[in-house]
Amino acid sequence: MQNPGIGSSSQSGIVSTKTPLTASTPTNASVTTSSSLVVSANANRKGLIIVNLSSNTISFGIGASPAILNSGITLTGLGSVWNMSEYDYNTSAINAIGSALSTISIQEFV
């Protein structure tokens, strides 16, 4: 059987609901040793990828929750990635804190 493609039905009656996403302009953010905003809330967000560009530990807080170092979602060094999935998907603001001054790369999808 051939792949029916995105958004179409197959002979088995399964319908794919996945649609292509649009990538926003990639950006970087500095992360300090105090919890601070790194990604603004976005009601149109459909996905988010954050990459740790430092060798430091970085932790995240979602929405009104401050980031607490070594708690919750935590990236532990260079190249570690948080790829927001359907199980932790959120459109709220993202706060971050680092064990030292750090940089993250951010790719948001709408």
C-alpha positions as CSV (number, residue, x, y, z in Angstrom):
1,M,0.0,0.0,0.0
2,Q,1.3,3.5,-0.8
3,N,1.6,6.2,1.8
4,P,-1.7,8.1,1.6
5,G,0.0,11.4,2.7
6,I,-0.8,14.0,5.3
7,G,-4.4,14.8,5.9
8,S,-5.8,12.0,3.7
9,S,-7.4,8.7,4.6
10,S,-6.0,5.2,3.8
11,Q,-7.9,2.1,2.8
12,S,-8.0,1.0,6.4
13,G,-10.0,4.1,7.4
14,I,-7.3,5.8,9.4
15,V,-7.1,9.6,8.9
16,S,-4.0,11.5,9.6
17,T,-4.6,14.8,11.4
18,K,-1.0,16.1,11.2
19,T,-0.5,19.3,9.3
20,P,2.7,20.9,8.3
21,L,4.0,23.6,10.7
22,T,5.6,26.9,9.9
23,A,9.0,27.6,11.6
24,S,9.4,31.0,13.2
25,T,12.8,32.7,12.8
26,P,15.3,30.8,15.0
27,T,16.8,32.8,17.9
28,N,19.1,32.5,20.8
29,A,18.6,33.6,24.4
30,S,20.9,34.2,27.3
31,V,20.1,32.3,30.5
32,T,21.4,33.6,33.8
33,T,21.5,32.3,37.4
34,S,18.1,33.9,38.1
35,S,14.8,32.6,36.6
36,S,13.9,34.8,33.7
37,L,11.7,34.7,30.6
38,V,13.3,33.1,27.5
39,V,10.2,32.4,25.4
40,S,7.1,34.5,25.4
41,A,3.6,33.0,25.6
42,N,2.2,32.3,22.1
43,A,-1.3,31.1,21.6
44,N,-0.4,30.1,18.0
45,R,2.5,27.8,19.1
46,K,2.3,24.3,17.8
47,G,5.8,23.2,18.7
48,L,9.1,24.3,20.4
49,I,12.6,23.0,20.4
50,I,15.2,24.4,22.8
51,V,18.9,23.4,22.6
52,N,21.5,24.0,25.3
53,L,24.5,25.7,23.6
54,S,26.6,25.7,26.8
55,S,28.2,23.1,29.1
56,N,26.0,24.3,32.0
57,T,22.8,22.9,33.4
58,I,19.6,24.8,32.4
59,S,16.2,24.2,33.9
60,F,12.8,25.5,32.8
61,G,9.6,26.7,34.4
62,I,6.3,27.0,32.4
63,G,3.8,29.8,32.6
64,A,3.8,31.7,35.9
65,S,6.1,29.1,37.5
66,P,9.7,30.3,38.0
67,A,12.5,28.0,36.8
68,I,14.2,26.2,39.6
69,L,17.7,24.8,38.9
70,N,17.8,21.0,38.6
71,S,14.0,20.7,38.8
72,G,11.4,20.0,36.2
73,I,12.6,20.0,32.6
74,T,16.4,20.2,32.7
75,L,19.1,20.2,30.0
76,T,22.4,19.0,31.4
77,G,25.0,20.2,29.0
78,L,26.1,21.1,25.5
79,G,23.7,19.8,22.8
80,S,21.0,18.6,25.2
81,V,17.5,19.2,23.7
82,W,13.9,19.9,24.9
83,N,11.7,19.0,22.0
84,M,8.2,19.9,23.1
85,S,5.9,17.0,22.3
86,E,2.2,16.3,22.5
87,Y,2.6,15.2,26.1
88,D,4.3,18.4,27.4
89,Y,2.8,20.8,24.8
90,N,2.1,24.3,26.2
91,T,1.5,27.8,24.8
92,S,2.5,29.6,28.0
93,A,5.7,31.6,28.6
94,I,8.9,29.6,29.3
95,N,11.3,30.7,32.0
96,A,14.8,29.4,32.4
97,I,17.6,29.4,35.0
98,G,21.2,28.2,34.5
99,S,24.0,27.0,36.8
100,A,26.1,29.8,35.2
101,L,25.6,32.3,32.3
102,S,24.5,30.1,29.4
103,T,23.0,30.4,25.9
104,I,20.1,28.4,24.4
105,S,18.9,28.1,20.8
106,I,15.2,28.4,20.3
107,Q,13.0,27.2,17.3
108,E,9.3,27.8,17.6
109,F,6.7,26.4,15.2
110,V,3.2,27.8,14.5
